[in-house]
Amino acid sequence: MNPFASLGQFVRQRLDGAGYVCDLLLRTALYLPRLPRRLRFLLDTAYNAGVRSLPVTLVVAAFAGAILAMQTGIELRRFGSSDVLGTITALSMCREMGPFITGVILAATVGSSIAAELGTMNVSDEVAALEVMSIDPVDYLVLPRIVALALMCPILTVLSNLIGIYGGSVIAETNLGVSPTLYWISAKEALTSSGMLLPKEVYVGLLKAFLFGIAIATVSCAAGLRAAGGALGVGLAVQTAVRNSVILIIVLGFIVTWFFYFLGG
């Protein structure tokens, strides 16, 4: 095939997929007033996203905080500035590491599960059966999943931040010789010195987590609803959902940081 034709087909497929995701998100927003009718499905998805993902999220967050404190503390000790280790660890976890870790874990666990579930329903004509019964799949299947992840991702992020900071404190005390009191005082001052209800680092991180939850759920639902070709198609849908979710997490994280810390001042 002509290389230009191949490139054009590739770009067209990607734009078509992006347009489908945006259309799915807009249609879901229109159905928000009907959310109370889907409360049961919302709670089920929230349980799967929050409770079942909690252990692995906390374990990864604890080691991420420990690694962050270790790598940062080694360099700070060379310059005699170990007293600011708590500040750096707390700000880094709340601003970037906590939301990123939580988003990636949810994409790999909950996002893949959503894509597999909806993909199986689609290839087995269950989605078509809903449409025959005049039930919109966006209202019935997509709405509760997007709202559930949009709510649970910030909640898990808060827990990830706390566990990550605690993991850093363990390394600071045992390997770097930093007093736990000094570590926690510097971390507390870093997160309460802005004079606002919530420090900038906290609400920026929570905004990232909120956007990550929406992106993961929307992309995963779109991949599942576009699955075709039997079991192979479901597998490709899961692969697409996880890949695109991680890419969006990185891109959205960069955009939010750039907006608040460079454009917004």
Secondary structure, DSSP 8 states (H G I E B T S, - for coil): --HHHHHHHHHHHHHHHHHHHHHHHHHHHHTGGGGGGGHHHHHHHHHHHHTTTHHHHHHHHHHHHHHHHHHHHHHHHHTT-GGGHHHHHHHHIIIIIHHHHHHHHHIIIIIHHHHHHHHHHHHTTHHHHHHHTT--HIIIIIHHHHHHHHHHHHHHHHHHHHHHHHHHHHHHHHTS---HHHHHHHHHHHHHTT-SSS-HHHHHHHHHHHHHHHHHHHHHHHHHHT--SHHHHHHHHHHHHHHHHHHHHHHHHHHHHHIIIII--
